[in-house]
Structure formats: structure tokens, C-alpha cells
Amino acid sequence: MFVGKTMCTPLWKNTHINLPFTSERYSKLREIFCYLKIDGREGLDGTFFKDRSQIEVALDNALINARLGCCIGAGTGLHYSYIDLAFMNLEKGVAIVKEVLQKGNITKKSWILFFDSELESEWIGIWDESPPPPMPEFKIRI
């Protein structure tokens, strides 16, 4: 990762080390913490968005207005961009994210993945035809 930001440093650190993660540990309102992973190797040409920050603002506005969650962090790496999310209601929050990103014509290689250890092999494609995401091979030690 080249650049990253977070609203909760302890949560971010826990997601990047090889220790179990549970959303309950960081939640006051029963949020589920997850992240959007976007393959940026082909750029954002053909999409509504100019960069990751525009995606982040669009998602944050939609989730906050619906009272379903918010963006809590983001990062950019060599091949992927990431937006960390907190959902008050997983099903409805996912629907909002998919709607915003599909309207913006985001790449098919975009997924919602989970920080919780018990869900770390689960994923949700932004499109029905989204291929399986490359899964992280390891977490770094901080």
C-alpha cells in the first residue's frame, strides 16, 4: 500500500496484522466492518469517477444519507484501491454500495470483502459477473 488513511488507528492496525479480528471489538452500534477492493490496473476510464477519493465521497454520502453506515478509511496500492466501510445493516449497506458503483460504471473487478476473521474468505461482487477476487495471502506485522 502506497497511501492509507483511517478514522480508527487501532481498528486499522488489527486489520493489517496476523491476529483475529471481530467487528464487535470496535463497534459501539453493532457495525460490520468491511472494505471495498477495486482493481485499478486498467484505470477508471469509462467510469463516472476520476479517482478513488470521488468514489469514497459518493459512497460516504449515500451511506450517511441512508443512515446505513459510512466510509472509515481508504488506501491505494500498486494494483488496487481500497475503501474501508462500516455498515449498520449489511444487506442494505451492500445494496447502496452496489447501486452507487454500478451507476458509476465501476470495473467488474470490484468486491466487498470482510475484516472479520470468520468472514475473511467471503466476498460480494459489485456486479453479478464480477470474478472471484484475489484473496490476501498474508497480513503484515506492524
N, C-alpha and C positions, 0 to 999 in steps of 0.2 A: 504494500500500500504506500502510495506517494504522499497522500494528504488525508487527514481524517479530522472529524470534529464530533463532539458528543455533548449532551446535556448532563450526563451522569458518568463521571470517570470510573467509579467502582464497577458499574454495570459493564462498561466498555472493556475494562481490564479483564473481567470474568469471562467475557465472550471470546477473548483472544489468548487464553491460557488453557492448558490441558487439565481443567478441573470441571466437575459437573456444574451445570447451570440450570437454575429454575427461576422462572419469571416471578414467582411468589416472593422470592428473596428481595426483589427491588420494587415490587408493586405495592402501592397504597390503595389502589382502586381495582384490583384484580385484572390488570392489563396483562396481555400476552405480548412478549417482545419478540420481534422477528425482523427480517431485513429483506429488502428488495435487491436483487443482483441483476445487473444489466450488462450484457456483453457489448462492449464498446469498440470492438476491433473493426467494425465496419462504419463507425461514426454514427451520427444522428441524422444524416442526410435522409430526407423523405419523412422525417417526423416533424411534429409541431414544435418540439423542444430544441433549443440551441445548445444546452449543456445540462449537466446533472443538477445544477442549482435551480434551473427552471422546473425540472421535474419535481424536485424537492418542494418548492413553493406551491406548485399545483396540487401535490398530494397533501401537503400540510393544510392548505386552505380547505380542500374538500373534506378531509377527515375532521378538522376542527369544526367547520360549519355543520357537519352532520352529528357532531358530538360523539364520534366513534373512535377518536384517537388523535395521534399527531406523529410528526417526524421527530426523532430524538437524537439523530446524528447522521453522518454521511461520510463517505470516503471515496477516493479514486485510486485505482491501482493501474498496473500495466495494461491489463486487458478488460477489467471490469470496473463498474461504478456501483456503489452500494448506498442504500438509504435505509437507516435503522428506523423501525416503526414500533409504536405502542398502540395496540388495538384494545378498545374497551369491549368490543364484540367481534370475535374473529370472523365469523361468516359475513357480517355486514361490512366490516372494515375491508376485507378482501374484495368484496363486490365493488366498493368505492374505488379502491386502488386499480382494479382491473378496468373499470369504466373510464377513469381518467387516462390511464395509459393506452387503452385501445383507441380512445378518441384522439389521442396524440400520435397514434400510429407508431408506437414504440416497437423495437425489434422483437421478433418472435422468440429470441433468446433472452427472455426476461422472466424472472421467477421470484416468488416469495419463499424464503426459507426461514427456519426457526432456530432461535438460540437455545431453547430448552433442550437439555440432553436427551430427554425421552422422545423428542420430535426431530432430532437433528438429521435423520435420514428422510424426513418428509419434505415435500415441496409442492408448490402450486404454480402452474404455468400461467402467465398473464394471458396467453391465448390458448385455445383448445389444442392448437397444433404446436405449442411450444415443446421442443425436445427436452429430454431429461437434462437437468443442469449438471455441470461438472461439480462434484462434491469436494469440499475441502479435504485434503489429505492429512493435514495436521494443523495444530494450533501452535502459535509461537509462545515462548516464555517471555514475560516482561519482568 
